Amino acid sequence: MKEISVHAIRDALTKMVQDINVNYPSDIYELLQQANTQETNELAKNTLGILLENAEIAKQEKIPVCQDTGMAIVFLKIGQDVHLIDGDLTQAVNAGVAAGYEAGYLRKSVVDDPLYERINTKNNTPCILYTEIIPGEKVIIEVAAKGFGSENKSTLTMLTPADGEEGVIQTVLEAIKNAGPNACPPMVVGVGIGGTFDYAAVLAKKALLRDSRTPNNNPAYAKLEKKLLQLANETGIGPQGFGGDATALAINVEYFPTHIAGLPVAVNISCHITRHAKEVLS
Ligand code: SF4
């Protein structure tokens, strides 16, 4: 049995939320550079150049890449042979996120009661926390800082099995077209297929935390990702919605077994600064 202090998880998150808000993840930065190289529309190319310059300035000056510093989403994979010590895990996770947003002078965007009061909690917590038990003695921390310009354009649809691949493609494309410039394209799109109503959405979120340069390891789903990316880029929405080739940088699909009667599809839209990071404690 390995002992890991919740303070180590807290401290890792404090650094991670600051880092992802200032430094582009290497996968997204590389895809943005690639999009800039390949772009054929002059205005779009100019726009991509500005986004890359913005990324460089944020890194040099250690300031956030965007004013919307997002809501923190934390996925913890906890080894079943780990004993978490030194207190309450959920409190430690929220303390880590709060400390990071405070220390990094990051905008606090979380309100308590979502419907009536909507009072800012002033420390960007609570975060959204998912935990999963895995074999072994490690704790894997994954975090995203999700902006809501793009989150607001996400969808969840209960297709029928007869809708098949075509139904999935239509659903994803409709969400992308509906998002348009409001999702700050070029987008990264997480697609969750299967599971249940709720789990499809979790799959779509998980898809956004993946290295977007790496295709799904199931060749059929990798082919679907490629097809969806091509179709997304044929919409002509382009960087920031000004038109052009680069509407999406990546479409990441995650899937899970489902019921014989269903085909849930969640589309989690993200923007050109899809902030995510991973760290392993052992
Ligand atoms: S969607 Fe992304 S780029 Fe647009 S405002 Fe939100 S965080 Fe910033």
Boltz pocket constraint, residues with backbone or C-beta under 6 A from the ligand:
constraints:
  - pocket:
      binder: B
      contacts: [[A, 66], [A, 67], [A, 68], [A, 69], [A, 70], [A, 145], [A, 146], [A, 147], [A, 148], [A, 149], [A, 150], [A, 151], [A, 182], [A, 183], [A, 184], [A, 271], [A, 272], [A, 273]]
      max_distance: 6.0
